[in-house]
Amino acid sequence: MFRGNHYEEVDRFAVKSFQSIPDYGRITVLVDKKTGVHYMHTWMGQSGGLTPLLDENGEVIVEKPE
């Protein structure tokens, strides 16, 4: 979390899965431990992206936090 000019260390995200794609990059599924929302993070060469992960009905995947 951001507080003034300092960042507080927060262990908010967990890696659910990780896949390396030879010659292209990697895909990581992250879970926000506070909200339970799943995100897909992609990293390909010099660029990347982050988006909520959707189920087969187009709904955001949410896993109840512990």
C-alpha positions as CSV (number, residue, x, y, z in Angstrom):
1,M,0.0,0.0,0.0
2,F,1.1,3.5,-0.7
3,R,1.5,5.8,2.4
4,G,3.0,9.2,1.8
5,N,6.4,8.7,0.3
6,H,6.8,5.1,1.4
7,Y,5.5,1.8,0.3
8,E,4.4,-0.7,2.9
9,E,5.2,-4.3,2.2
10,V,2.0,-6.3,1.7
11,D,1.9,-9.9,0.7
12,R,-1.4,-9.4,-1.1
13,F,-1.0,-11.6,-4.3
14,A,-0.4,-15.3,-4.6
15,V,0.8,-17.1,-7.7
16,K,-1.8,-19.7,-8.6
17,S,0.0,-21.0,-11.7
18,F,2.9,-20.1,-14.0
19,Q,3.6,-21.2,-17.6
20,S,6.7,-20.4,-19.5
21,I,6.3,-20.4,-23.3
22,P,9.7,-21.0,-25.1
23,D,10.7,-18.1,-27.4
24,Y,7.7,-16.0,-26.4
25,G,7.4,-15.3,-22.7
26,R,5.4,-16.3,-19.7
27,I,1.8,-16.4,-18.3
28,T,1.1,-16.2,-14.6
29,V,-2.2,-16.5,-12.9
30,L,-2.3,-14.3,-9.7
31,V,-4.9,-14.3,-6.9
32,D,-5.6,-11.2,-4.9
33,K,-5.7,-12.6,-1.4
34,K,-7.9,-9.7,-0.2
35,T,-10.6,-9.8,-2.9
36,G,-10.2,-13.3,-4.3
37,V,-10.1,-12.0,-7.9
38,H,-7.9,-13.9,-10.3
39,Y,-5.7,-12.1,-12.8
40,M,-3.7,-13.2,-15.8
41,H,-0.4,-11.5,-16.2
42,T,1.5,-12.0,-19.5
43,W,5.1,-11.1,-20.2
44,M,6.3,-11.3,-23.8
45,G,9.8,-9.9,-24.5
46,Q,9.7,-6.1,-23.7
47,S,6.0,-5.9,-22.9
48,G,3.4,-7.3,-20.6
49,G,-0.2,-7.0,-19.6
50,L,-2.6,-7.7,-16.7
51,T,-6.3,-8.5,-17.0
52,P,-9.0,-10.2,-14.8
53,L,-9.3,-13.9,-15.6
54,L,-12.8,-14.8,-16.9
55,D,-14.7,-18.1,-16.8
56,E,-16.6,-19.7,-19.6
57,N,-19.6,-17.3,-19.1
58,G,-17.5,-14.2,-19.2
59,E,-17.6,-13.6,-15.5
60,V,-14.6,-12.6,-13.4
61,I,-13.2,-15.6,-11.5
62,V,-13.4,-15.0,-7.8
63,E,-12.2,-17.4,-5.1
64,K,-13.3,-16.6,-1.6
65,P,-10.3,-15.4,0.4
66,E,-9.2,-17.5,3.4
